[in-house]
Amino acid sequence: MIEICNLSLQIKDKKILSQINLRLEDGKIYGLSGNNGCGKTMLMKCICGFIRPTEGTVTADHKVIGKDADYLDNAGIIIENPGFVPYYSGMKNLKLLMGIRGKADVKYLESVMRRCGLEPGLKLPVKKYSLGMRQRLGIAQAFMEDQKYLILDEPMNGLDKFGVCDIRELLLELRGQGKLIILASHNKADIDILCDKVYEIDGGVIVNEIDNSAAKR
């Protein structure tokens, strides 16, 4: 579970977020919607620990981010553009990332890549990937270590209609496994199909909460 309590963020004299209070439970997908610049991405960065809020707290598994833990632990994250070593293949990039913890299981990584619609044996360097292929690879790295939390900022960006269907199916599958997923998307269909609850943000304030959980049962 993630609890956000009285979170506000101010950068210089600009108020970015104001008095955000959320209680997010495992096994659900939460949507953040709003226009560009409304605060969605900044809220995600605060949840992950990439930016410290001016006021308030983010607590995950009884640990206050920035106090008890520097960053949100056990999280798969896509915020802005996923970064990879451009002259390595997709598989080699994933092996490097998983190898940080000594868990580079090639067979497992092959299954992860295929689940995201990528061919693990492809030798093409990532710098020659299309935008959609890079996005699929970013999603693969976000869940390749069975992360408990998934923080996904515009995960469908650059995907064609088939890719969107594939990733929607994957996210619903991961929710069924008990993952807590926070999703920001400009696509209303993504929000309507995937999210149990949707928080509409305007000017750094949550202005509306939509509960879709009954429709998901």
C-alpha positions as CSV (number, residue, x, y, z in Angstrom):
1,M,0.0,0.0,0.0
2,I,1.1,3.6,-0.7
3,E,-0.2,6.5,1.4
4,I,0.2,10.1,0.3
5,C,-0.5,12.5,3.1
6,N,-0.9,16.3,2.7
7,L,1.7,16.4,-0.1
8,S,2.6,19.7,-1.6
9,L,5.4,20.7,-3.9
10,Q,6.7,24.2,-4.6
11,I,9.6,25.0,-6.9
12,K,10.9,28.5,-6.4
13,D,7.7,30.6,-6.3
14,K,5.6,28.2,-8.3
15,K,3.1,25.8,-6.6
16,I,3.3,22.5,-8.5
17,L,1.2,20.2,-6.2
18,S,-1.1,21.2,-3.3
19,Q,-2.5,19.0,-0.5
20,I,-2.6,15.7,-2.2
21,N,-4.1,12.9,-0.1
22,L,-4.3,9.4,-1.5
23,R,-4.5,5.8,-0.2
24,L,-3.5,3.3,-2.9
25,E,-4.0,-0.4,-2.4
26,D,-2.4,-3.5,-3.9
27,G,-4.1,-5.3,-6.7
28,K,-5.6,-2.1,-8.3
29,I,-4.8,0.2,-11.1
30,Y,-5.0,3.9,-10.4
31,G,-5.3,6.5,-13.1
32,L,-4.0,10.1,-13.2
33,S,-5.6,12.3,-15.8
34,G,-5.3,15.9,-16.7
35,N,-3.8,18.4,-19.1
36,N,0.0,18.8,-19.7
37,G,1.6,20.6,-16.8
38,C,-1.2,19.7,-14.4
39,G,1.2,17.9,-12.0
40,K,0.8,14.2,-12.9
41,T,4.4,13.5,-13.7
42,M,5.7,15.5,-10.6
43,L,3.3,13.6,-8.4
44,M,4.8,10.3,-9.8
45,K,8.3,11.6,-9.2
46,C,7.4,12.4,-5.6
47,I,6.0,8.9,-5.1
48,C,9.2,7.4,-6.5
49,G,11.4,9.6,-4.3
50,F,13.0,11.4,-7.3
51,I,11.8,14.7,-6.0
52,R,11.2,15.6,-2.3
53,P,7.9,17.3,-1.5
54,T,7.9,20.6,0.1
55,E,5.3,19.4,2.6
56,G,3.7,16.1,3.5
57,T,4.8,12.5,3.1
58,V,4.7,9.4,0.9
59,T,4.7,6.1,2.8
60,A,5.0,2.7,1.2
61,D,5.1,-0.5,3.3
62,H,5.4,1.6,6.5
63,K,8.5,3.4,5.2
64,V,8.5,7.2,4.6
65,I,10.1,7.9,1.3
66,G,13.0,10.3,1.8
67,K,13.3,9.4,5.5
68,D,13.2,5.6,6.0
69,A,14.0,4.9,2.4
70,D,15.6,7.1,-0.2
71,Y,13.4,5.8,-3.0
72,L,10.3,3.6,-3.5
73,D,11.5,0.1,-3.2
74,N,10.5,-2.8,-5.3
75,A,9.1,-0.5,-8.1
76,G,9.2,-0.7,-11.8
77,I,9.1,2.8,-13.3
78,I,8.6,4.5,-16.6
79,I,8.7,8.3,-16.3
80,E,9.4,10.3,-19.5
81,N,11.7,8.5,-21.9
82,P,13.2,5.1,-20.8
83,G,17.0,5.2,-21.0
84,F,19.0,2.4,-22.5
85,V,22.6,1.8,-23.8
86,P,21.9,2.7,-27.4
87,Y,24.4,0.5,-29.1
88,Y,23.4,-2.7,-27.2
89,S,20.5,-4.9,-28.1
90,G,17.3,-5.0,-26.1
91,M,18.2,-8.3,-24.5
92,K,21.7,-7.1,-23.6
93,N,20.2,-4.0,-21.9
94,L,17.8,-6.1,-19.8
95,K,20.6,-8.5,-18.9
96,L,22.7,-5.6,-17.7
97,L,19.9,-4.1,-15.6
98,M,18.9,-7.5,-14.0
99,G,22.6,-8.3,-13.5
100,I,22.9,-5.4,-11.0
101,R,21.3,-7.7,-8.5
102,G,22.9,-10.9,-9.9
103,K,19.6,-12.2,-11.3
104,A,20.2,-12.2,-15.0
105,D,18.1,-15.3,-15.9
106,V,18.3,-15.4,-19.7
107,K,15.3,-17.7,-20.2
108,Y,13.2,-15.6,-18.0
109,L,14.2,-12.4,-19.8
110,E,13.3,-14.0,-23.1
111,S,9.8,-14.7,-21.8
112,V,9.5,-11.1,-20.5
113,M,10.5,-9.7,-23.9
114,R,8.1,-12.0,-25.8
115,R,5.3,-11.0,-23.4
116,C,5.9,-7.4,-24.4
117,G,5.9,-8.2,-28.1
118,L,9.7,-8.2,-28.7
119,E,11.9,-10.8,-30.2
120,P,14.7,-11.6,-27.7
121,G,17.1,-12.9,-30.4
122,L,17.0,-9.6,-32.3
123,K,20.5,-8.2,-32.6
124,L,19.4,-4.7,-33.6
125,P,20.8,-2.0,-31.3
126,V,18.3,-0.1,-29.3
127,K,19.3,3.2,-31.1
128,K,17.7,1.7,-34.2
129,Y,14.5,0.7,-32.5
130,S,11.3,2.4,-33.4
131,L,9.5,4.5,-30.8
132,G,7.0,1.7,-30.2
133,M,9.8,-0.9,-29.8
134,R,11.6,1.3,-27.3
135,Q,8.4,1.7,-25.3
136,R,7.8,-2.0,-25.2
137,L,11.4,-2.5,-24.0
138,G,10.7,0.2,-21.3
139,I,7.6,-1.7,-20.1
140,A,9.6,-5.0,-20.1
141,Q,12.2,-3.4,-17.7
142,A,9.5,-2.1,-15.5
143,F,8.2,-5.5,-14.5
144,M,11.1,-7.9,-15.3
145,E,12.0,-8.4,-11.7
146,D,8.4,-9.0,-10.5
147,Q,8.2,-5.6,-9.0
148,K,5.4,-4.9,-6.5
149,Y,4.7,-1.3,-7.7
150,L,4.5,-0.1,-11.2
151,I,4.6,3.7,-11.8
152,L,3.9,4.2,-15.5
153,D,3.8,7.7,-17.1
154,E,2.2,7.4,-20.6
155,P,3.2,3.8,-21.1
156,M,1.2,3.5,-24.4
157,N,3.2,6.4,-26.0
158,G,4.3,5.4,-29.5
159,L,2.5,2.1,-29.6
160,D,0.2,1.1,-32.5
161,K,-3.3,-0.3,-31.9
162,F,-2.0,-3.8,-31.6
163,G,0.7,-2.8,-29.1
164,V,-1.8,-0.9,-27.0
165,C,-4.0,-4.0,-26.8
166,D,-1.0,-6.1,-25.8
167,I,0.0,-3.8,-23.0
168,R,-3.5,-3.3,-21.7
169,E,-3.8,-7.1,-21.5
170,L,-0.5,-7.3,-19.7
171,L,-1.4,-4.6,-17.2
172,L,-4.7,-6.3,-16.3
173,E,-2.8,-9.5,-15.9
174,L,-0.3,-7.8,-13.5
175,R,-3.1,-6.3,-11.5
176,G,-4.6,-9.8,-11.2
177,Q,-1.2,-10.8,-9.6
178,G,-1.7,-8.2,-6.9
179,K,0.5,-5.4,-8.3
180,L,-0.3,-1.8,-7.4
181,I,-0.2,0.2,-10.7
182,I,-0.2,4.0,-11.1
183,L,-0.9,5.0,-14.6
184,A,-0.9,8.4,-16.3
185,S,-2.4,8.6,-19.8
186,H,-3.9,11.2,-22.1
187,N,-6.0,8.4,-23.7
188,K,-9.4,8.2,-22.1
189,A,-9.9,4.6,-23.3
190,D,-6.8,3.5,-21.4
191,I,-8.1,5.1,-18.3
192,D,-11.7,3.7,-18.7
193,I,-10.6,0.2,-19.6
194,L,-7.7,-0.2,-17.1
195,C,-8.3,1.9,-14.0
196,D,-10.2,1.0,-10.8
197,K,-10.0,4.6,-9.7
198,V,-9.2,7.8,-11.6
199,Y,-7.9,11.0,-10.1
200,E,-8.4,14.1,-12.2
201,I,-5.7,16.7,-11.5
202,D,-5.9,20.4,-12.5
203,G,-3.3,23.0,-11.4
204,G,-1.7,20.5,-9.0
205,V,-4.9,19.8,-7.1
206,I,-7.1,16.7,-7.3
207,V,-10.4,18.1,-8.5
208,N,-12.3,14.9,-9.1
209,E,-12.2,11.2,-8.1
210,I,-13.9,8.6,-10.3
211,D,-14.5,5.1,-8.9
212,N,-14.7,2.5,-11.7
213,S,-14.1,-0.5,-9.4
214,A,-17.7,-1.7,-9.5
215,A,-17.6,-1.9,-13.3
216,K,-14.4,-4.0,-13.1
217,R,-16.0,-6.8,-11.0
